[in-house]
């Protein structure tokens, strides 16, 4: 098992001098289980004199579920696959630090204790300021989640998607039917090598971002009968999504083709939910 600390960077992305980032763990051995939350400790420098507090990552900082589930599980992480752990480090106060935003001497390593009992040691490239009462440190730690690298530009699908209306009426307990048109924006004919998946989602903008409290369906595009799409030409597909009776709120419909492709075709529309 090898580790990289957020690609080598902890980002100062929060107010108050806190740092956010992720630890990426790549399995270089046989399949292994990475469940739950790792234990994280800092070592070296003033670390032995600092009270280190580790707490679960706050709910509003946890990443929403991926649009498509990963093709593997951290319960049995395959050889060559990776998992990530989100971090928020918002205090590092060594003895003698007066606080008030002062810097403390750094730790020399971050140690992640895995469920197997093994440890991965990483070198943090930065650390937060001290605003609390020394000697203390506070670190929020997420759970192991599957990690997939960003899509490569070579996976681009040269299609632009649009829906047949800007506003749809959605009734709880019924089916919302609509049409999606994809247009070839390239200078060459485009043919589907295989029918890709598409994802349709219904909910509020906030709920869609969080991936919770929404209606969501994943299907394969029915493209077997589609010949090569000439440059500038379009093909239209009929779509439908069930509107659950339990859906509390929705004002947005989103449709996306092949979500794991680079700049995947995407189209939104407003929704009026009733029923």
ABEGO torsion letter per residue (X at the ends): XBBBBGGGBBBBABBGGBBBEBBBBBBABBBBBBBEBBBBBBBEEAAAABBBBBBBBBAAABBBBBABBBABBAABBBBGBBBBBBBBBABBBBBGBAEGGBBBBBBABBBBBBAAGBBBBBBBABBBBBABBOBBBBBBBBBBBBBBBBBBAAABBBBBBBBABABBBBBBGBBBBBBBBBBBABABBBBBABBBBBBBBBEBAAAAAAGBGBBBBBBBBBAAABBBBBBGBBBBBBBBBBBBAABABBABBBBBBGAABBGBBBBBBBBBBBX
